[in-house]
């Protein structure tokens, strides 16, 4: 017996509400739902179900489903992201991201004779969640840092999340503009994620999208950033009582607006976002093979 409930993505990875069979069948659940496989029967609890058994094998079924529900937009990500290595400063510096450390990391790598590729500056480069500017204590001259990294041949990507710290200066402004997620009673809810508790941008509201885009545009213009690592936005970080967690996760991905953009953009958690020219990475893996 196997069962899965896609109503609420409680994984750290991508989920598509699609089941594909080697017999050439597929099941598509437009608005998610629950599926149980048991004793030769498939039971489905969902509002919108599409079943197709007209294909001959798994590949044909998958391509038919993709063509109907997440066709390719005909573009690919920046080839640097998969022809060259992607380096992430988190592995080297963890919570101690700083200008000198990142330069040391990059120079050591190049000094070993490896080719430059994409270098991701991870969490803690910023002043705060929702205050997307370099922390001057750790990065006294971020423009000089990124210029030097680019001269070494790297394309530089910044880590970013759809959250706003409770006491961040942006929080009051975004509350006034009704750009943060509320519960059914109109109270602002918080995401409980691996770095604490934060307000979450409500991407069903136009201003949340406008505000986020303005932050990214400013960073790219000010520092010649090549793109962004879109982290978090996971449905599982919002309260289970909030019915639109999957939708918010998808809208966070769509806020990248990469259809007509050449930026390097990467996702980890996502619901229904196939066929688009972004990088979808898997969740972090442990360095050992233990159960943990």
Helices and strands as residue ranges (DSSP letters): E 2-5, E 14-15, E 18-20, E 26-29, E 34-38, E 41-45, E 49-52, H 58-69, H 80-83, E 86-88, H 89-93, H 99-111, E 118-121, E 126-128, E 131-134, H 142-151, E 155-160, E 163-165, H 169-176, E 190-193, E 196-200, H 206-223, E 227-230, G 235-237, H 245-254, G 258-260, E 264-267, E 270-271, E 279-280
